């Protein structure tokens, strides 16, 4: 059985790590390079670095910051935000990222997934999906959750896998920053329908929430931000409890 992964997420705005609730009300959470090193040293399995304003402001992800973060860590590292071309990905991978995450650009141009996979391999390509449950249906949203689409989460996830993406990062906008637990029902459905890894995002508040998403949500990995940034949960304690509940994890 594959080990489950714990992934701190560094949301970046203007070179600083920030965290909000339901994608809004952002507050400062520290220097991304310092945080990245702390997480790498404390047992995180991977890191995700998202420039959350890159798409909205039509900027490219700050490649020099990627270079600095990558130099500070010794674990796999995913970069996202404003990526819309093969050239963008090439720069980020050359600067030290192990994987890239695309979101809005994949919805607007699904062929981009195919092009990136053909050039760099599926193992490098994560497709992030931000979705909100509206009247019982999970609707995909773009531009940091600001723009609804007519896409259904599960239909889009199917197309993403068919186009060759290596994994899906699903963030529930309903749960984001609420610390009320992950969207395990939707995650379990995603995991049962798709064969590529599913990363759970949005809602982590307690150690048990992580255990629940692995057991009930069938998630392959769990991503969180504020509970790690503000030291509400220590990764070592989390992993010890996961092991106690018979969840395979790298200690």
LUMNUVO-95787 format. One record per residue (C-alpha): x, y, z. Coordinates in steps of 0.05 Angstrom, whole numbers. Layout:
+--------+--------+--------+
:      u :      v :      w :
+--------+--------+--------+
:      X :      Y :      Z :
...
+--------+--------+--------+
END
This chain:
+--------+--------+--------+
:      u :      v :      w :
+--------+--------+--------+
:      0 :      0 :      0 :
:     25 :     69 :    -18 :
:     40 :    114 :     41 :
:     -6 :    174 :     52 :
:     26 :    242 :     43 :
:     22 :    304 :     87 :
:     31 :    368 :     46 :
:     37 :    438 :     75 :
:     13 :    491 :     26 :
:     46 :    559 :     21 :
:     -2 :    609 :    -10 :
:     40 :    667 :    -35 :
:     19 :    739 :    -45 :
:     71 :    793 :    -58 :
:    127 :    746 :    -36 :
:     95 :    730 :     32 :
:     57 :    669 :     56 :
:    -16 :    686 :     69 :
:    -78 :    648 :     93 :
:   -152 :    664 :     89 :
:   -222 :    635 :    100 :
:   -263 :    613 :     40 :
:   -209 :    643 :     -5 :
:   -219 :    712 :     28 :
:   -194 :    754 :     87 :
:   -120 :    740 :     77 :
:    -71 :    748 :    134 :
:      5 :    744 :    136 :
:     34 :    676 :    156 :
:    108 :    687 :    147 :
:    167 :    682 :    100 :
:    157 :    625 :     49 :
:    230 :    605 :     47 :
:    235 :    599 :    123 :
:    170 :    561 :    127 :
:    190 :    514 :     71 :
:    254 :    496 :    107 :
:    218 :    485 :    173 :
:    168 :    438 :    139 :
:    222 :    400 :    102 :
:    260 :    390 :    167 :
:    199 :    370 :    207 :
:    175 :    312 :    165 :
:    129 :    339 :    111 :
:    126 :    293 :     51 :
:    118 :    347 :     -1 :
:    105 :    422 :     -7 :
:     58 :    461 :    -51 :
:     74 :    533 :    -68 :
:     17 :    572 :    -99 :
:     23 :    644 :   -122 :
:    -51 :    658 :   -108 :
:    -53 :    725 :   -145 :
:    -13 :    704 :   -206 :
:    -74 :    685 :   -248 :
:   -118 :    741 :   -223 :
:    -65 :    795 :   -236 :
:    -41 :    762 :   -300 :
:     30 :    755 :   -271 :
:     77 :    697 :   -278 :
:     97 :    658 :   -217 :
:    159 :    688 :   -186 :
:    213 :    642 :   -211 :
:    267 :    670 :   -167 :
:    227 :    655 :   -104 :
:    218 :    584 :   -130 :
:    293 :    579 :   -137 :
:    304 :    602 :    -65 :
:    250 :    556 :    -36 :
:    275 :    496 :    -75 :
:    346 :    508 :    -50 :
:    321 :    506 :     22 :
:    284 :    439 :     20 :
:    300 :    366 :      6 :
:    229 :    341 :     -8 :
:    187 :    344 :    -72 :
:    159 :    413 :    -86 :
:    100 :    433 :   -130 :
:     91 :    504 :   -158 :
:     27 :    535 :   -184 :
:     -3 :    602 :   -202 :
:     -7 :    636 :   -269 :
:     22 :    578 :   -309 :
:     -6 :    578 :   -379 :
:     48 :    551 :   -426 :
:    102 :    499 :   -436 :
:    152 :    555 :   -429 :
:    126 :    574 :   -360 :
:    134 :    502 :   -336 :
:    203 :    496 :   -366 :
:    228 :    556 :   -326 :
:    198 :    531 :   -260 :
:    225 :    460 :   -267 :
:    294 :    487 :   -286 :
:    291 :    531 :   -223 :
:    281 :    471 :   -179 :
:    207 :    454 :   -176 :
:    192 :    379 :   -181 :
:    120 :    388 :   -205 :
:     74 :    443 :   -228 :
:      1 :    454 :   -213 :
:    -46 :    485 :   -265 :
:   -118 :    505 :   -253 :
:   -153 :    562 :   -291 :
:   -108 :    554 :   -352 :
:   -127 :    480 :   -357 :
:   -201 :    495 :   -358 :
:   -193 :    551 :   -409 :
:   -147 :    508 :   -453 :
:   -153 :    434 :   -436 :
:   -102 :    417 :   -491 :
:    -50 :    449 :   -445 :
:    -53 :    387 :   -401 :
:    -36 :    342 :   -460 :
:     20 :    388 :   -483 :
:     52 :    391 :   -414 :
:     47 :    316 :   -404 :
:     78 :    303 :   -472 :
:    136 :    349 :   -457 :
:    150 :    336 :   -383 :
:    114 :    271 :   -365 :
:     50 :    260 :   -325 :
:     89 :    254 :   -259 :
:    105 :    329 :   -264 :
:     34 :    353 :   -278 :
:    -18 :    365 :   -223 :
:    -85 :    394 :   -241 :
:   -116 :    434 :   -184 :
:   -192 :    438 :   -182 :
:   -228 :    489 :   -138 :
:   -301 :    469 :   -132 :
:   -360 :    493 :    -92 :
:   -422 :    453 :    -75 :
:   -482 :    492 :   -101 :
:   -552 :    462 :    -93 :
:   -522 :    393 :    -86 :
:   -476 :    398 :   -146 :
:   -401 :    409 :   -144 :
:   -385 :    467 :   -191 :
:   -314 :    482 :   -214 :
:   -291 :    554 :   -201 :
:   -233 :    594 :   -231 :
:   -187 :    653 :   -213 :
:   -178 :    636 :   -140 :
:   -250 :    614 :   -133 :
:   -280 :    679 :   -159 :
:   -309 :    656 :   -226 :
:   -359 :    598 :   -230 :
:   -359 :    554 :   -292 :
:   -409 :    506 :   -321 :
:   -363 :    447 :   -306 :
:   -381 :    392 :   -257 :
:   -324 :    370 :   -211 :
:   -329 :    296 :   -227 :
:   -336 :    306 :   -303 :
:   -276 :    352 :   -304 :
:   -235 :    305 :   -261 :
:   -250 :    249 :   -311 :
:   -226 :    292 :   -369 :
:   -164 :    314 :   -331 :
:   -144 :    242 :   -320 :
:   -158 :    222 :   -392 :
:   -113 :    279 :   -416 :
:    -56 :    249 :   -376 :
:    -49 :    290 :   -311 :
:    -10 :    255 :   -257 :
:    -54 :    275 :   -198 :
:   -112 :    320 :   -178 :
:   -111 :    371 :   -122 :
:   -184 :    382 :   -102 :
:   -200 :    441 :    -58 :
:   -270 :    447 :    -29 :
:   -286 :    521 :    -28 :
:   -342 :    506 :     22 :
:   -291 :    479 :     71 :
:   -230 :    522 :     57 :
:   -204 :    555 :    121 :
:   -264 :    533 :    162 :
:   -226 :    478 :    201 :
:   -289 :    436 :    200 :
:   -259 :    376 :    164 :
:   -248 :    357 :     91 :
:   -302 :    344 :     39 :
:   -296 :    269 :     50 :
:   -359 :    248 :     13 :
:   -338 :    283 :    -51 :
:   -266 :    259 :    -41 :
:   -288 :    187 :    -34 :
:   -328 :    192 :    -98 :
:   -269 :    223 :   -134 :
:   -222 :    169 :   -108 :
:   -269 :    113 :   -128 :
:   -278 :    140 :   -199 :
:   -207 :    160 :   -214 :
:   -143 :    119 :   -214 :
:    -93 :    176 :   -205 :
:    -77 :    203 :   -136 :
:   -126 :    252 :   -104 :
:   -100 :    306 :    -57 :
:   -151 :    332 :     -7 :
:   -151 :    407 :      8 :
:   -196 :    453 :     48 :
:   -221 :    443 :    119 :
:   -164 :    415 :    161 :
:   -173 :    435 :    234 :
:   -152 :    375 :    276 :
:   -108 :    314 :    271 :
:   -171 :    271 :    266 :
:   -193 :    310 :    205 :
:   -131 :    284 :    169 :
:   -143 :    213 :    192 :
:   -215 :    217 :    170 :
:   -198 :    240 :    100 :
:   -151 :    181 :     91 :
:   -200 :    131 :    120 :
:   -268 :    159 :     98 :
:   -248 :    203 :     40 :
:   -199 :    152 :     11 :
:   -152 :    210 :     -3 :
:    -80 :    195 :    -25 :
:    -53 :    259 :      6 :
:    -78 :    316 :     50 :
:    -58 :    389 :     41 :
:    -66 :    443 :     93 :
:    -39 :    512 :    109 :
:    -60 :    551 :    171 :
:    -59 :    492 :    220 :
:     15 :    483 :    202 :
:     33 :    557 :    193 :
:      6 :    577 :    261 :
:     32 :    513 :    296 :
:    -37 :    487 :    314 :
:    -15 :    418 :    289 :
:     56 :    391 :    289 :
:     70 :    344 :    231 :
:    106 :    295 :    276 :
:     46 :    289 :    323 :
:     -1 :    282 :    263 :
:     40 :    225 :    233 :
:     45 :    189 :    300 :
:    -31 :    189 :    306 :
:    -39 :    167 :    234 :
:      6 :    108 :    248 :
:    -34 :     92 :    311 :
:    -97 :     88 :    267 :
:    -62 :     40 :    219 :
:    -54 :     92 :    164 :
:     10 :     80 :    124 :
:     54 :    141 :    131 :
:    128 :    158 :    127 :
:    154 :    177 :    196 :
+--------+--------+--------+
END
